[in-house]
């Protein structure tokens, strides 16, 4: 896999397009500067880059574009802190720094012929967007695609149009739930686990990929295992305070692992003993 030449130093990239996905979320479509740099860059779904905003610092952001898209590199962002608010001010033609890709991605190569089940909570759906793009562009390689998304409030749902478009595709099931709905919310009310009864997939031939709040992922993983999904078929994307992205600074240590280097995607059995433990 090709990375940017120096993993310690940001490489310059240009914002080709800025897309406002929702009032709270936007996507930066980037192209790496320099002859042949963008063409040599490669990543796996689930990996992340460190995006550097001049004068403010850098943050880890999931890559949401398809790995075979040779023209643009997409990152979907919700402004929460100083750096992400700085990134939110960028427009087409502006420059920023990029380091990466880093970490372990989703096991998409192990899903051939089986069902792909995606479970997301809150606004944590960005890490699985690359999987959705990957599966839809290679539809013949996979069986059913099941997308389950839970949000706190109905107003938190982003990419509503995409969900409706995906739901209309063959062998694709989209289930949505909100902890708090309003009169205009046409889907389920409750936590994402309330959707499991209606999800249709082969428990013995599927891969579950999950991201969102850790409490949700812990409860959902145990629920799926109780329903017959093998623990080894459940993969989780974790979030930590990742500073160096190379397992050197220790900020994202999780037991004996570093989320930036050994994750952010982990098989459930590897991290299950640490779920719910104070300090981890």
C-alpha positions as CSV (number, residue, x, y, z in Angstrom):
1,X,0.0,0.0,0.0
2,X,1.4,3.4,-1.0
3,X,1.5,6.1,1.6
4,X,2.5,9.8,1.4
5,X,6.3,9.9,1.3
6,X,7.1,11.1,4.9
7,X,4.6,9.8,7.5
8,X,5.8,12.5,10.0
9,X,5.2,15.5,7.7
10,X,1.9,16.7,6.2
11,X,1.8,16.7,2.4
12,X,0.1,19.5,0.6
13,X,-3.4,18.9,-0.8
14,X,-5.9,21.2,-2.6
15,X,-9.6,21.4,-1.8
16,X,-11.2,20.5,-5.1
17,X,-14.8,20.7,-3.8
18,X,-16.6,21.4,-0.5
19,X,-20.0,19.7,-0.1
20,X,-22.4,20.7,2.7
21,X,-24.0,17.3,3.5
22,X,-26.3,18.7,6.3
23,X,-26.4,21.8,8.5
24,X,-23.8,20.2,10.8
25,X,-21.7,18.0,8.4
26,X,-19.6,18.7,5.3
27,X,-17.3,16.8,3.0
28,X,-13.9,18.0,1.7
29,X,-12.9,16.5,-1.6
30,X,-9.1,16.7,-1.9
31,X,-6.4,16.1,-4.4
32,X,-2.8,15.6,-3.3
33,X,-0.3,18.1,-4.8
34,X,2.8,17.1,-6.7
35,X,3.5,15.1,-9.8
36,X,2.3,11.5,-9.4
37,X,1.6,11.8,-5.6
38,X,-2.1,11.3,-5.8
39,X,-1.8,8.5,-8.3
40,X,0.5,6.5,-6.0
41,X,-1.6,7.0,-2.9
42,X,-3.7,4.0,-1.8
43,X,-5.8,3.1,1.2
44,X,-8.3,0.5,2.6
45,X,-11.9,1.3,3.6
46,X,-11.8,2.1,7.3
47,X,-8.4,3.8,7.4
48,X,-7.9,7.5,8.2
49,X,-5.8,10.5,7.4
50,X,-4.4,13.2,9.6
51,X,-5.7,16.5,8.2
52,X,-3.6,19.6,9.0
53,X,-5.2,23.0,9.1
54,X,-2.5,25.7,8.8
55,X,-1.9,27.5,12.1
56,X,-4.4,25.3,14.0
57,X,-3.1,21.7,14.1
58,X,-4.3,18.4,12.8
59,X,-7.0,15.8,13.5
60,X,-7.7,12.2,12.4
61,X,-10.5,12.0,9.8
62,X,-11.9,8.8,8.2
63,X,-11.5,8.5,4.4
64,X,-15.0,8.0,2.9
65,X,-14.2,7.8,-0.8
66,X,-13.8,4.5,-2.7
67,X,-10.2,3.1,-2.7
68,X,-10.2,2.9,-6.5
69,X,-11.3,6.6,-7.0
70,X,-8.1,7.9,-8.6
71,X,-9.3,11.5,-8.9
72,X,-10.4,12.7,-5.4
73,X,-10.0,11.8,-1.7
74,X,-13.1,12.5,0.4
75,X,-13.3,13.2,4.1
76,X,-16.6,13.9,5.9
77,X,-16.4,16.1,8.9
78,X,-18.5,17.5,11.7
79,X,-17.0,20.6,13.3
80,X,-16.5,20.1,17.0
81,X,-13.1,21.6,17.9
82,X,-10.7,24.3,16.9
83,X,-9.1,22.3,14.0
84,X,-12.4,21.0,12.5
85,X,-13.9,24.5,12.7
86,X,-10.9,25.7,10.8
87,X,-11.4,22.9,8.2
88,X,-15.0,24.0,7.9
89,X,-13.9,27.4,6.6
90,X,-11.9,26.0,3.7
91,X,-13.3,26.4,0.2
92,X,-12.4,25.1,-3.3
93,X,-8.8,26.1,-4.1
94,X,-7.6,26.3,-0.5
95,X,-4.7,24.2,0.7
96,X,-4.2,21.9,3.7
97,X,-1.9,19.2,4.9
98,X,-2.5,15.4,4.7
99,X,-0.7,12.6,6.4
100,X,-1.6,8.9,5.9
101,X,-3.2,6.6,5.4
102,X,-3.0,5.1,8.9
103,X,-4.4,2.2,10.8
104,X,-6.2,-1.1,10.1
105,X,-9.3,-0.9,7.9
106,X,-12.4,-3.0,7.6
107,X,-12.0,-6.7,6.5
108,X,-13.9,-6.2,3.2
109,X,-11.7,-8.8,1.4
110,X,-13.1,-11.4,3.8
111,X,-16.7,-10.7,2.9
112,X,-16.8,-12.0,-0.6
113,X,-20.0,-14.0,-1.2
114,X,-21.5,-13.2,2.2
115,X,-23.8,-10.6,3.7
116,X,-22.4,-7.2,4.9
117,X,-24.1,-5.8,7.9
118,X,-23.4,-2.2,9.0
119,X,-24.5,-0.9,12.4
120,X,-23.9,2.7,13.3
121,X,-24.9,5.0,16.1
122,X,-25.1,8.8,16.5
123,X,-23.1,10.6,13.9
124,X,-20.6,7.8,13.8
125,X,-21.6,6.7,10.3
126,X,-18.7,8.3,8.5
127,X,-16.2,5.3,9.1
128,X,-18.6,2.9,7.3
129,X,-19.3,5.2,4.3
130,X,-16.3,3.8,2.5
131,X,-17.7,0.3,3.0
132,X,-21.0,1.3,1.5
133,X,-19.3,2.9,-1.5
134,X,-17.0,-0.2,-1.8
135,X,-19.9,-2.7,-1.7
136,X,-22.1,-0.8,-4.1
137,X,-19.4,-0.4,-6.7
138,X,-18.7,-4.2,-6.5
139,X,-22.2,-5.4,-5.9
140,X,-21.7,-8.8,-7.6
141,X,-19.0,-9.8,-5.0
142,X,-21.4,-9.7,-2.0
143,X,-24.8,-11.0,-1.0
144,X,-27.1,-8.8,1.1
145,X,-26.2,-5.3,2.3
146,X,-27.9,-4.4,5.5
147,X,-27.5,-0.8,6.8
148,X,-28.8,0.0,10.3
149,X,-28.4,3.6,11.6
150,X,-29.5,4.9,15.0
151,X,-29.5,8.6,16.0
152,X,-30.4,10.4,19.2
153,X,-32.9,12.7,17.6
154,X,-34.6,12.6,14.3
155,X,-32.9,15.9,13.3
156,X,-29.5,14.2,13.7
157,X,-29.9,12.0,10.6
158,X,-27.6,13.0,7.8
159,X,-27.5,11.7,4.2
160,X,-31.3,11.1,4.3
161,X,-31.3,11.1,0.5
162,X,-28.6,8.6,0.3
163,X,-30.4,6.3,2.7
164,X,-33.5,6.4,0.5
165,X,-31.5,5.7,-2.6
166,X,-29.7,2.8,-1.0
167,X,-33.0,1.3,0.2
168,X,-34.3,1.2,-3.4
169,X,-31.4,-1.0,-4.5
170,X,-31.6,-4.8,-4.9
171,X,-30.6,-7.0,-2.0
172,X,-30.2,-3.9,0.2
173,X,-32.1,-3.3,3.5
174,X,-32.0,0.1,5.2
175,X,-33.3,0.4,8.8
176,X,-33.3,3.7,10.7
177,X,-34.1,4.5,14.3
178,X,-34.1,7.6,16.5
179,X,-34.1,7.6,20.3
180,X,-36.4,10.7,20.0
181,X,-38.6,11.1,17.0
182,X,-41.1,13.8,15.9
183,X,-44.3,13.7,14.0
184,X,-42.4,13.7,10.7
185,X,-40.1,10.8,11.5
186,X,-41.3,7.8,9.4
187,X,-39.0,5.2,10.9
188,X,-38.5,3.4,14.2
189,X,-38.2,5.1,17.6
190,X,-35.7,3.6,20.0
191,X,-32.1,2.5,20.1
192,X,-30.4,0.9,17.1
193,X,-30.8,-2.5,18.7
194,X,-34.6,-2.3,18.2
195,X,-33.9,-2.8,14.5
196,X,-32.3,-6.2,14.9
197,X,-35.6,-8.0,14.9
198,X,-36.3,-6.8,11.4
199,X,-32.8,-7.1,9.9
200,X,-32.6,-10.0,7.4
201,X,-29.2,-11.6,6.9
202,X,-27.4,-14.9,7.2
203,X,-26.0,-15.1,10.7
204,X,-23.6,-17.9,9.6
205,X,-22.3,-16.1,6.5
206,X,-22.0,-12.4,7.3
207,X,-19.7,-9.8,8.6
208,X,-20.9,-7.1,11.0
209,X,-19.1,-3.7,10.9
210,X,-20.0,-1.3,13.6
211,X,-19.1,2.3,14.7
212,X,-20.5,4.8,17.1
213,X,-20.6,5.4,20.9
214,X,-18.8,2.6,22.7
215,X,-21.7,2.0,25.0
216,X,-23.9,1.4,22.0
217,X,-21.4,-0.9,20.4
218,X,-20.9,-3.0,23.5
219,X,-24.7,-3.5,24.0
220,X,-25.2,-4.1,20.2
221,X,-22.4,-6.6,20.0
222,X,-23.7,-8.7,22.9
223,X,-27.2,-8.6,21.4
224,X,-26.0,-9.8,18.1
225,X,-23.9,-12.6,19.7
226,X,-27.0,-13.7,21.6
227,X,-28.8,-13.9,18.3
228,X,-26.3,-16.3,16.8
229,X,-23.7,-14.0,15.1
230,X,-20.2,-15.3,15.8
231,X,-18.2,-12.9,17.9
232,X,-15.3,-13.2,15.4
233,X,-17.6,-11.8,12.7
234,X,-18.1,-8.5,14.5
235,X,-15.7,-5.7,13.8
236,X,-15.7,-2.3,15.6
237,X,-14.2,1.1,14.7
238,X,-13.0,2.9,17.8
239,X,-12.3,6.6,18.5
240,X,-9.5,7.9,20.7
241,X,-7.4,11.0,21.1
242,X,-5.1,10.2,18.2
243,X,-2.2,12.6,18.0
244,X,0.8,11.0,16.2
245,X,-1.1,8.3,14.2
246,X,1.9,6.0,14.5
247,X,1.6,4.5,18.0
248,X,4.5,6.6,19.4
249,X,2.9,9.2,21.6
250,X,0.6,6.9,23.6
251,X,-2.4,9.1,23.7
252,X,-4.7,6.5,22.1
253,X,-3.4,3.4,24.0
254,X,-6.1,0.8,24.6
255,X,-4.6,-1.9,26.9
256,X,-1.6,-3.2,25.0
257,X,-2.8,-1.8,21.7
258,X,-2.7,1.7,20.1
259,X,-5.9,2.6,18.3
260,X,-4.1,4.6,15.6
261,X,-1.7,1.8,14.7
262,X,-3.5,-1.4,15.6
263,X,-7.0,-0.1,14.9
264,X,-9.1,1.9,14.5
265,X,-10.9,-1.2,13.4
266,X,-10.7,-4.2,15.8
267,X,-12.3,-7.6,15.9
268,X,-14.7,-7.7,18.8
269,X,-13.0,-10.6,20.7
270,X,-9.7,-8.6,20.8
271,X,-11.2,-5.7,22.7
272,X,-14.2,-7.2,24.4
273,X,-12.4,-7.6,27.8
274,X,-11.7,-3.8,27.9
275,X,-15.2,-2.7,27.0
276,X,-16.8,-0.9,30.0
277,X,-13.6,-1.0,32.1
278,X,-12.7,2.3,33.7
279,X,-9.6,3.9,32.2
280,X,-9.9,2.1,28.8
